[in-house]
């Protein structure tokens, strides 16, 4: 036998569709410490990212208008970054990360957002992040 099924033909390897990664950078007038608090605590996230947050260990339940969505915190480095993965995501390899970087040339604080979206949804996802970070800028007083 040569690995050919007489009914369906040559064996095919099925690959799952994957979301595409994108990265956005936002310069903010904030100290890394105050920004990290807004990215990693329930009170900070509810100021700009969602209406409310419940945190139980590494599970963060974000609520918007009463509807909840849960993400697992995959990792964090205090003062620098936090990474989440939606629990009910169709693409197990996707996640979103909020990273703080200090620009070496200007000494400005930069928020780097890395996220994943289906190819047809990338521009909408970028616009959503832009809107959310605009709210964060207002909260920070920038």
N, C-alpha and C positions, 0 to 999 in steps of 0.2 A: 504494500500500500504506500502511496506517495504523498500522503497528507492532503489528498483532495477528496472532499465529500462528494459522492455522486449526485446528491440532490442540490446542495448549495454551492458547489464549486470549491475553489481554493479557500483554505482557512484564512480568516481575516482577524486581525487584532483590533478590538474595539477600544477606542480612546474616548475618555470622557471630555466633554467640552470644558474648557477652562476660561475663567474670567481674565481680562487683561489688567495688568498693573498700571497705575498712573501715580505720579508724584506732583504735589503742589507745594510751593514755598510762599510763606507769608511773613513779612517783616512786621514785628509788633513792638510797641513801646511798652516793654514790661521787663521785669527782672526774671531770670530763669526760675527762681523759687516761686514767685507769684503765679507765673504761667503754669508751672508743673502742678500747683494746687488746683488750678482750673481744669487740668487734663486728667487728674487722677482721683479726685474726691467726689463724693456724692453732691455735696453743696456746690463745689466748683463746676462740675459738669451740668448741673441743673440751672446754672446761670446762663449758659449759652448753647449747650448741645441738645438738651431735651427739657421736658417739663419737670421730670422727677427721676431719681435713680435710687434703686435699692441695691446694696452690695452685700453679698453673702460669700465670704471667702474670695475666690477668684471669679465668681459669677456676678455680673453687673446687669441688672434689669433696667433698661431705659424705657421711659414712658413718654409718649406724645399723645395728648388729647385722650388719655385713658387707655390707649393701646400700648402694650408692652412688648419689648423685644429683648432677648437675653443674649449677652456676649460673654465669652470666657476670656479673662485676662491671660494671655499666653506668656507675657513677660513684662517686666518693668525694671527700669534702672532709675533710682530716685534722682530727681532733678534733671533727667535727660530724656526718657522715653517711656511710653506705655503702648503695648500692642494687644489688640483684641481680635477675636474671631466670633462671628455670629453663630450661635448654636444651631440654628435651623437654616444654614446657608447650603445651597445646592452644590456649591463648589467647595469641597473640603480643604482645598489648598489656598483659599483666599482669606485675607485678614485685613485689618486697617491699623495703622500705626501713627502715633503722634509723637514727633521727635523735636527736641529743642536743640538748636545749634547757635552758637555765638559766632557771628561773621568775623573772621580774623582781620579783615581790612577796616571795617567800620565799627566794630564792637557792638553791632545791633543784634537783638534777639530775633531769631528766625524760627518759625514753626514750620516743620516739614511734615506734610500729611501724605502718607502712602496708603493707597486703597486699591481695591480691585472692583471691576464692573464688567458686565457683559458688553461686548463691542458696541452694540446699539445704544447703550445707556451711559457711556463714558462722559459725554458732554453734559448730560443731566446730572450725573454724580459730581462732576467738577463744579457745576453751578450751585449745587446744594452745599458743598463744602465752602465755596466762596461766600454764600449767604451765612452759613453758620459761623465762619471765622469773622465775618463783618460784625456779627452780634458779639463775638468774643472781644473784638477790638473796642466796641462801645463799653462792654463790661469793665475792661481794663482801663478805660478812660483815654484811649489812644485816638 
